[in-house]
Each structure stands twice: as C-alpha cells, then as structure tokens.
Amino acid sequence: YIFSMRHILISGFILCSVIANSQNEVDALRYSNIGFGGTARSTSMAGAISALGADPSCSAINPAGFGRFTRSEFSFGLNYFDIQSNTSFNGSNSHGGRANLNVANFALIGSSEPQNSEDWKRIQFGISYQRYANFNNKITINGDNNSSMLDAFVAEANGTAEANLLDEKPFYSGPAYWAYLIDPISPGNNTYSSQIPDSRVHQTRSITRIGSIGETNFTLSGNYLDKLYFGGSIGLPSVRYQDKYSHEETPLDSSLSLTGFTFDESLVTRGLGINFKAGILFSATEWLRLGLALHTPTGIGLSDRWSTTVSSEFSNGDQYSETSILGSYSYHLRTPGRVIFSTAFIIKKQGSVSVDFERVNYSKAKLRADKFETNPYPFTLENNAVLTNYQSASNIRIGAEWRFIPIYLRAGYAIYGTPFKNGVSISDASRTYITGGVGYRNRIFYVDLAYVNGKWKEDYYMYNAALTNPAQVSNTTHSIVLTAGINF
C-alpha cells in the first residue's frame, strides 16, 4: 500500500453500480409491485371487492365502490404478519423469517342524501388508510462460492488512483482498501487485486428488512339512480423501508494470510407520494355488477440514507476496520399506472362471486433526480434496465362470499403475474395468495377475521450479477387480519 492522509467526501453523490442496492431498477420494482390489503372482508376475498362495493378497501381499488355505502361507517383493523424464507445457494440451504403486528386499515366514511335531487340517491365522502405492502423479512444465505465480494470491490476500484480511492469510492472499494483487502498490483498502478487470489470462499449473509407501503385516500363518490356509481380518490402513499445486511467471508485456502472479513451495509428509505384513482360501477341487473377503474402513475419523493463498515482479520492477529461516511440522496420515482376491470355475480341475494382483472406495465417505472440535488444523477442506466428487464403483467383476484345471517363466510384466490421478461429471473417471480375468512354483522356493528397464505420466489444477488450466482429465495407468508366497525 501507499499510505496517505485519509479523506472525507464533503459533497457529491457517487452511485456505486458495481454493488449498490439503492436507487436502481430494484427499487423501482419494489415500490411498484404492490399487492392487496385493507379490511379483513376485502382481504379474505383476495382483494376482489371493488364490484361489490360498500367496503373501505374500495378507495384503493375502485373508489366507485364507496357509492354503495348507505350509512356512515368507522372501521379499524390490525394485521399479524409472519413470513418464512427458505434459501438455496450453490447447493446449500438455509432458513429465515420474521413476524410483526401492524395497523391494516382504518376508515371514516360519511354517507348522506343530497337535497333537491331525486336522481342522485346518496353522496359519500371518506378518509381511509390501508397497508398494501409489507417488507418485513429476515433472509439467511449460506454456502461456498467460486467468487468473492472482493472481486466486486476490485472491479469498482480499477481505474481509480490509490490516493483518491476513499474519496471517489467511499462506500465499497475505498473502505475495503483501508481494511487491507485489496491492493494495487504495483505502486502507482490503478489496477487492483484482492487478498483472495483464487476467489474460493465460504459466504454467509444475513439480511434484515423492515418497512411497508401504506396509503391514505380521500374519496368522493355518488349513487345515481341505484344503477351507476361514480368515485374518485386522491391517494397519498407513504414508504418506509430499511435494509441491513452483514456479509461474512472465509477463504477456503487456509494458507492465505487473510482469515476472513465482514462487510455490513445499512440503508434507510423514506418517501411520500401522490396519485389519483377514478372508477365507475354499473349495476346491470340484480345479479350482475360491472366496474372499471383507472389509476394514474404514482409520483413518490424518496430519500435514502446509507453507510457501510468493513472489518478484516489476518493470521498474524492484525485486525482492521473502516466505516464509510453517511451517504444521502433524494430522488423521485414514478410507478406505473393501472387499469382494473371487475365484475360481481350476486347469487340469490345470499352470496356473491367477484373477479378483478388488473393490468400494469412495470417497464413504465422511471427514476429521476430531485430538482434540489446539487449533483443530480441522470439515472440513464437504471431506467434502461427497467425497460430491458420488466414487462406488462396481469393480476387476477377472485373472491366469494356467502351469508348465513348474521354470519358470513368468505374465500379467495389471487395470482400476480411476473414483472420480469423471459430469461431475466431464474425463479418464478409470480405471486399466489389463498385467502379465507369469517365475519359477524348486524345493523350497528361488525367484526371480520381473515387469513392469507402467500407464496412467491425471488433471486437475490449478493453483488454484481456478472460475478456470482443468485441465491434463490422461496417466501411463504401467513397473515391474519382482524377488522371491527360500526355503522351510524
């Protein structure tokens, strides 16, 4: 090494495309690929509630469903969420998981008869909240690999002068250099090598994710002649996401002076957004209802804070540790719009079967820098990756409800199509949900209970996809939602 005074990056933004897990196409998909949530009634029917209406969850699907409220209502719900993740990596298997309790929904809806109008039967206005994405999880990856994370550090460092490495690469290869994990091939040479020449290592990574997307909707709707129902919602989604991981490597060659190293990274993301949803319901007959809803793209202002720490240990007892500066960056994400067709069949006024068909084009997501950033990043590579990797997908939700007054039984099934183009993802990234529930209702009070079993798979690359195989993660969720409400 050539030793020099360590520097601190005072300003500017360096997007580390070699390893960075922030502000890229993965983020665009994370905040676009959302599911269903809300009340226990809606959840127990897999979110296929919009053509039936008279449920607070309609505000986030088809706000015209509010038009079927004949009385005012207040409701509140809780959700117990448990996820189990099984990981396969280069022939080794590991298990992780996490559980948490959260607020599923709340709503205050007013319904009144308009004066001086015989055609407009009722007008409704509501404020509602629902959580429709839960990021909580803990994933463990374990196995041998013929690639080291140091290879990614070397790839990032190559071409950068040794004296400038910490300034220009402050989060990854810079700290790795000062922990004596990578070296210039020769003094003054801007090409680097790692302390694990053959790259054969045992790797362990523990990933902890916390967070959610919840949305507050302000909804206005109306009932025209008990045949047509119109509605619109202004949605204000809030994003909270935290991703921490600890990556450990031990060389398989015991003759090396390096006995192992650990790399830790912490990312915290916060964001607020806005969208608009408009819908219409048509009661064609006593037994058939049809619906159409359009969702505008959601604009979200996001702010990231992240830092890294690298520690190394050598056979002679030497230990080194280097912590990066605190990185921060503000940017914007536009998620794709949606179109939703829905229908409901009413069976002898005792039951119903409802279907929602949703179409969304994930390749329409787009990142851009915040206009107040002093060093705006163009996101050209990331937006091109969105166009290259993602596609349009169809989401289908089916729900059924049958009543034995005052008891209601419900069930549902949903499948969310993969957002990836063919050949992009090794795992099948489609998501399936099986749901069920029971409820009690009278004229004043109701309580509903729902259960959701969800399954999906994902590929997780610990660093540059050109250097390592992905870990294949199989996720299974168990979710219980309890909602209570009063009518007045």
N, C-alpha and C positions, 0 to 999 in steps of 0.2 A: 504493500500500500504506500501511496504518497500521502502523508499526513498534512492536514491544513486546518485552519480555523473553521469550525462548523458554522454554517449559515442558517438563518431562519428566513423562510419565504414570507415577505411582508404583505404582498398583494399579488393578485393574479390567480387564474384558475388553470390547473393542469388536468385535463381529462385523461386518465390512465387507461387507454383502450386495451392494454395487454391483460389486465386483471380486474379492473374496476367493476363493481357490481352496482354502480349508481349512475343515473342519468343516461340510460341507454334503452334499447328496444325491449329489454326485460321489464323495466319499469313501465313502459308504455302498455305492455300486455297485462301486467299485474293490476293496474288500475282501470283497465278496460274490460277484462274477462270476469265480470261480476255475475253473481247468481241471484237467487230469490231469498226473501226474508220477510220480516214483518210479523203479523199476528199469528197465533197458533192455528187459527182456522185456515188462513191462507197457506201457511207452511205445511199443514197436514195434507193439503191438496196439491203439493208440489208447486205452489205459486200460481196455479191455474184458476185464478179468482176473478179476473177482470171482466168477463162476460156476465158473471153472476152479480157482481157489484155489492154495494152495501157493506163493504169491508174497508177499514183504513188503509190496507196494503194497496188498494187500487190507485192511490195517489202516485205511486211509483211505477205503476204498470200502465193502466188506462184510467186517467182521472175522471172519465165519464161515469165510472162505476160509483162515484160519490153521489151521482144523481138519483140513485135508488135508495138513499137514506130517507126515511120518512120521519125520523125523530132524531134529536140531538144525541150525541154519544161521547163518552170519555172512556178510554181504554189504556191499559198499561200491561207490558209483558216482559218476562225475563227469559233468558236462554242459558242453559248449561251446555257447553260445547266441549267435546272431547275428540281429539284426533290422535290416531296411531299411524306411525310411518315405518315401513319396512324398506330397507335399502340394500341393494345389491351392487357391489363394486368389485370388478375384476375377480369374480368368483367368491367373494366374502360377503356375508350377510350381517346386518346389524338392525337394531330396533330403537325407535324413539317415540316420543309422544308428548302431549301437553293437554291440559284441561283448564277451562276458565268459566266464570259466570259473568254475564253481561246483560245490559238492557237490550231487549229485542225490539221493542216498539213502544210508543205512546202516541195518543191522538186525542184531539179535542175537535169535535165536529158539530157545527150548528146547522139545523135544517128548519126552514120556515116557509110559510105560504106567502107568495108575493101578493101585494094588494093590487086591485084593479086589473087583474089578469085571470081569465078563465083558461087560457091555453097553457100557460106556464104553471104547472101544478106545485112545484117546490123549487127553492133555491138553496144550495148548500155552500158553506164555506168551512174549511178545515185546516188545522195545523197538525202535522203528523211527522213522526220520526220512525225510521226503521234502519236496522243494520243489515246490509246485504253482502258483506264480505268480511270474513274473519281470517286473519293472517296468523293467528297463534299456532305455533308448532315448534317441535324440537326434533331435529334430524341428526342422526349419527352416521358417519361414513367411516369404514374401516377396511384396510386391505393393502396388499403390496402393489407397487406400480413401477413401471419402467420409465417413468417421467417424474421429475421433481418440480416443486413450485419454484425452486431456484432457477430452473430453465426459463420460466416466465420472467423472473427478475432480470436474468441475463438479456433476454430479448428486449426488455424495456430499456435497459441501461446502454446497450450497444449504440454507439454514435454520440454518446454524451461524454464530455471531458470529465475526468475523475474529480477535479477540483469543483465542478459545477453540479455534481450528481445529486447532492442533497437539496440544493436549491431548485433544480429543474425536475427532479423526481422525488418529491418529499414524502410520498406515502408508501412506496413499494421498494424499488431498487435502491433508493437513497438510504433508507434505514437498514436495508439488507447489507449494503456496502459497509456501513459503520458497525454492523454486528459481525463483520469479517466473514460473511457468507459468500460474497462474490468479489473477484479481483480483476484488475486489468491483466491481460495476457502478458504485457510488459509495460514498464514505466512509460507514460506518455501515450500509450496505445488506448484508443477509445473502444476497443473490443474486449469483452469480459468473459470470464469463465467462472464456474461455480466450485464450491468445496466438495461437491459430489460429482466427480467427472463422469461416472457411468450412469448417473441418474436413477439407480435402483434403490428404492426406499420403501419403508412401511409408512403409510399415511393414516392419520386419524383426524377427522374433522367433526366438531360438534357445533351445530348451528341452532341458534335460538331466535325465533321470530315472534314478535308481539305486534298487535295492531288490528285495525279494522277500517272499513269504509261505512260510514253511516250518513244518511241523508235526511234533511228536514225539508218537507214540502208544504207549500202554501197553495191550497187547492180551491178553486171556484167551479161549481157545477150547477146544472139545471135539468129539470124534468119537463119535457114538452109533451103534453097530451098522453103521458104514460106510455109513449111509443118511442120517442127519441130522447136520448140523454147525452148532454154535452159536458165537457170538462177540460180544464187546463190547470197545470201545476207548474209553479216555479220551484225548482229543486236546488237546494244548497248542500252539496255533498261535502263531507269533511274526511280527510285522510290522516290516519295515524299509523306509522309503520316504523318498526325498529328491527334491525337485523344485526345480530352479533355472532361472530364465529371465532373458534380457536382451532388453528391448523397445526398439527404436530407431525414432524417427520424424523425418522431414524434411518440412517443409511444401512443398507443390507451388507455392505462391505465393512466389516469390523476393523479393517486395517487403517481406515481413514482417521485423520486427526479430529474431524468433526464427529461428535457422538450424537448430535441432534439439534433441532431448532424448533421454535414455536412462533407462529405468526398469528396475531389477533387483529381483527378489524371490527369496528363498531360504526353502524350507520343509523341515523335517526332522520325520518322524513315526516314533515307536517305539511298539510295542504288544505285549501278551501277552494270550492268551485261553484259553478252555476250552470243550470240547464233549464230547458222548458219542455214540457210534455203536453200534448193535446190529444184528445180522444173523443170518440163517438160510439154510442151503443144504440142498437136498433132492436126493439122487441118485435120481431116479425110476426110471431104467433104466441099463443100462451105457452107453447113448448119449445120455442126456438128464439135464441138471442144471438146477435152478431155484433162484433166490435172491431174497431180499428184504432190504433194509437201510433203516434209518431213522436219520437224522442229526438230532440236536437243533439248535436255533439255537446259534450260537457267540457267546458274550459276550466282547468284546475291550475291554480298557482301553487307551486311546490317549493319547499325549502329543505335542503339537505345539510346535515352536519355529520362529519365522519372523521375518524382518526385510526391510526394503526400503531401496533407495537410489535417489534421483532426481538426475539431473545435467542441466543446461541450458547452452546456448551461444547467444550473441546476436551479431548482425552487427557491433556496436561492439567486440567482443572480450571482453565480460563473460562470465564462467562462474560457475555456482553449483552447489553440490552439498549435498544434505541426506540424512542416514541416519536411519532410524527407530530407535526403541527396539527391544529384543529382545522380541517377543511370545511368550507361552507360555500354554498352556491344556491341561487334562486333561479327558477326556470318555470316554464309553462308546458302543460300537456293538454292537448285536445284529444279526447277519446271519441270513438266513432258514435254516430247516431244509430237509432234502432227503429225498426218498424215491426209492429206486433198485430197479428190477426188473431181474433179469438171468437169462439163460439161456445154456447152452452145449450144443452138439451135438458128440459125440465120434464121429469117423469112423474106423472100423476100427482103433481104438487107435493110429492113426498121426497123426491130425490132429484139429483142432477148429475150430469156428466159434462165436464167443461174441458176445453182444449185451447191452449195458447201456442201459436207458432210465431217465433221471433227470428228476425234476420238481422245480422250485424256483420259489418265488414271491418275486421280488425286491422287490415292494412291501411285504413284511413286515419289511424292514430298518428299524431305528429307532435314532436318536441320542438321547443324554441326557447331561446334565452329570455330572461326577464329584461325588460327595457331599461331597468335601472342598474343592471350589472355594468361595471366599468370595463370588464373584459369579456364581452359577450362571445359565447361559443356557438358556431353555426349549426351543430347537430346534423351535418350533412351525412356522415357515415351512419349515424344511428337511424335517421329517417329512411335512408336507403335500405338499411337492414329490416326495418318494419315492412317496407314494400316487398322486399325479397322473401322474407320468411313467413309472413302472415297472409291470411286469406279470409274470405267471407265464410260464415258458419251459420247453421240453422240450429235453433234451440227449441225443443218441443216439451211442453208441460201438459200433463193430463191429470185431472182431479175428479173425484167422485164424492158425493155427499148423500147420506140417507138419514132421514129423521124418524125417530120413534119418540114423539113429543113426550117430555122435553129433552130427550137425549138425541144427540147427533153423532153419527159415525162417519169417518172420512178416510180416504186413502188417495195416494197419488204416485206418479212416476214422472221423472224428468230426465232428459238426455240433452246435454250441451255439447255441440259438435266441436271438433278440434279446431283451434285457431291457426294451426300450422299447415303450411303447404306440404305436399308429399315429399318425403325424404329429409325434412328438416328435423323432425323429432323421432328418436328411436322408439320411445314409449308412446303408447296410445294416449294422447292428451285429452280425449273426450271425457266428460264427467257424467256420472249417472247418480240419480237420487231415488230412493224408495221411501215413501212417507206414509204416515198413518196418524190417526188421532181420534179424540172423542171430545164432545162438548155438552154442556148443560146450558139451556136458555129458557128464560121466561120473559115477560114483558119489561121487566125492570133491570134484570141482572143476567150476566152470562159469564161462564168460565170455560175456557178451551185448553186442551192439552194436546201437544203434537210431538211426534218423534220423526227424526230424519236420519237415514243412513246414506252417506255419500261415499263414492269411490272415484278416484282418478289417479293417474300416474304422471310423473314428470321426470325430465332429465335434469341433472344438476352437474354443471361443470365447475370443478374447484378452481380452475384458472383457464387460460387460453385453450379453446376447444381444439386448436390445431396441435396441442401438445399432450392432451390427456383424453382418455375415455370418460364418458359421463358416468356418474352414479345414477342408477335407475331407482326412483323412489315411488313406492306404492302407498297411497294415502287412503285411510278409511276413517270417516267421521261418524260420530254418534252425537246427535243434538236433540235436546228436549226443550220445548218452548211452552211456557205457561202464560196465558193472557186472560185478564179479567176486565170486564167493562160494565158500565151502567148506561141505561137509556133514560132520557128525560125530555 
